[in-house]
Amino acid sequence: MRAEILDKFGKRVRDERLQRGLSQEELAEKAELHRTYIGMIERGEKNITLINIQKIAKALVITVDELLKGIT
C-alpha cells in the first residue's frame, strides 16, 4: 500500500512541471535524474530522498518549502 503523502507529492511535482511546460524528460535532465524516476515519483511509486527533492525544486526554480507546500 502506497502512502498518501507519496501520491500528494507526486501530484505536486506533476502540477509544477506542467505549469512550466516541461516534459518529464526535460525535468529529469534539469534535475540530473532519470526520466523513469520522475515518472515513478509523479505516480507516487517512489519514496524520494531529501537530496532528490532539492534537485527537483531547483530544476523547477522553486524552493523546497514551495514544493512541499500543502503536502502534509
N, C-alpha and C positions, 0 to 999 in steps of 0.2 A: 504494500500500500504506500503510495507516494504521500509525502507531507504536503499539506495545503500551502505552506509557505513557498515550496518549490514551484508550485503552479502559479502563485501570485507573482513571484519574482520573474518567472519566465514570461508571463504576460506583460509585465512592466518592461522587460528588455525588448520584447517584440514591439510594444507600443512606441517606445522611444526610438527604436530603429526605424520603424515605418514613418514616424513623424519627420525623420531626417532623410527619408527617401533612400535608405540604404538596403541593399540585399544582405542576406545572411553572409554571403561570401565577402562582401565589402566590409561589413562589421568585423568579421573574423580577421581579415587582413589588417585592419587598423588596430585591432586588439592583440594581434600576434597570436591568435588561437586558430584552431581548425574549424572549418565551416560546419562539419557534422557535430562538433562540440557545441557550437552556438545553437544549432537546431535542437539538440538534446536539452540544453538549458531552457530554451523557449517552450519546450513541451513538458517541462518540469521533471525530466528524467535524470538530471544530474544535480548532485549536491555540490554546488560550486564553492571554491575556496575564496577566501578574502582577497588573495592576490589577483585572482581572475575577475572578481567583482570590480576591483580597482582598474584593471586593464580595460574592461568593458565600459566603465564610467568614463575613463579618459578618452576612449575611442568615440564615445557619444558626446564628448565635450560637455560633460556634466560632472558634478561632484558625486561621491559615493552616497552622501546623505540624500541628494536629489534622486538618485537611482533607487534607493531603498524606501523612499517616501511612500507611505500608505501600505507597506507590505505587512506590517505587524498589526 
